[in-house]
Amino acid sequence: MPNEHVGVIVFVIGDHIAPLYNPISYNVYERLLGMDQVPWTGRLLDVRLKNKKAGTEARSKAGFGRVPNTRPSHPLTDYVGEYEHPAYGTLRLV
């Protein structure tokens, strides 16, 4: 926050702690700026748990609608080659 001459850096060690850097940063900013403190850990935990549940549900639906005992209409070797897109560049399948 250059206009307020405030900056915060939060270092975390390990992936298991990584989700904490946002609520810690937000809390420090609120304290430095004299703002009311928001319960960020609770808010962000709710978001994280909802996303985790959505991911679990999506994985449980993987393959839903797939017809068992079928085969692709083309062998995978039919797709070998280079595919180019102006925005994404070149994709090579070997």
N, C-alpha and C positions, 0 to 999 in steps of 0.2 A: 504494500500500500504506500507507494511513493509520496503521495500528497500528505499523508500523515506521518511520514518518516518512520514507518513501522514495517518490519519484516520478521518473519518467523521461519525457522528451519527446524524440522523434527527429524531426527535420525532414528531408524528402527533397525534392529538386528534380527534377521530371520523372517521368513514368510508368515509364520504364525502370528507375528505382531504387526505386520504391515497394515491391516485394517484400522489400526489405532491412530495412524498419523493424522488423518483428517479430523476426528473429534478433538484430538489434542491441540492441533493447530487452531481450530475454530475457537476452542475455549481460551487459548492464550490471546488470540485477537480480541475476543469479547472483553477479557479482563483488561488488556492494554487500552482499549478504547472506552472503557467504563460502561459497557453495555450490560444488559441483563443476560445472565448465562442460560443458554438453551441446553436441555439434556441431550446433547448430541449422541452420546453412546447408545442411549435407548432408541433414538430415532434411526440411527444408522444400523443398529442391530435388527430392528424390525425390517428394514429394507433388505438387509443381507439374508435374513431368514426367509423372506418371501421369495427372493431370487433363488435361494437354494431349493426351496420347495418346487418352484416352477421348473428348475433344471431337473430335479428328480422325476417330476411328472412327465417332462418331455422325453427323458431317457426311457421311461416305462412304456411310452407310446412308440418308441423306435421300432420300425418294421411293421407298425400297424397297417393293415390293408394289403400287406404283401401276400401274394398268392404262393402258397407252399409248393415245392416240387416243380418250380418253373425255372427256365433258363433265360439269360439275356438273348435278345434277337440277333445280336452280332457278337462274335468273339472279341475279346478285349484288344487283340492285335489290330482290329479294324480302326481303332481310335489312335494308333501310334502316328505321331506327326507333330507339326508345329502349328500352333494357333496364335494369331496375332490380333490384338485389340489396341486401338489408339490410346486408350486410357490405362490399360493394365499391362501393356507390353506383350512379350512373346511367352507363350507357354509351350514347353516341349514335353511331349509324352513319349517315353521310350519303353 
